[in-house]
Amino acid sequence: MTKPTRHSTEFKLNTVKMILEEGRVASQVARDLGISDKTLYGWIAQYKNDPKHPFVGSGYMKPDAQATRDLERENRELKEELEILKKALRIFSKDRK
C-alpha cells in the first residue's frame, strides 16, 4: 500500500483554478498531475464551499478556528502558571509562621 501524498494548499488552489478559471477538463488535469479524479473533485467541492479558506485540515485551519485554538492554549498556560504561583505562595507563607 502506498503512502498518500500531501499536497500544499497553493498546489491545490492552482489546480482548482486551472479548471474553474481556465476551463480545463478536470479528468485531464488529474491525469497530467498524477492525482485521482476523486481527489480533484473533492478539492473543487471544498473550494466552491468556502473560496476564502477552502482547504482546512492536515495542519491548515480557518483563521477563527486558529484564533480559538491559540486562546485555549494561552488560557491553559495561564491556569498552569496560576497554580504554580498558588503553590509557591503556600510554601512561602508556611515558612513565615
Secondary structure, 3 states (H helix, E strand, C coil): CCCCCCCCHHHHHHHHHHHHCCCCCHHHHHHHHCCCHHHHHHHHHHHHHCCCCCCCECCECCHHHHHHHHHHHHHHHHHHHHHHHHHHHHHHHHHHC
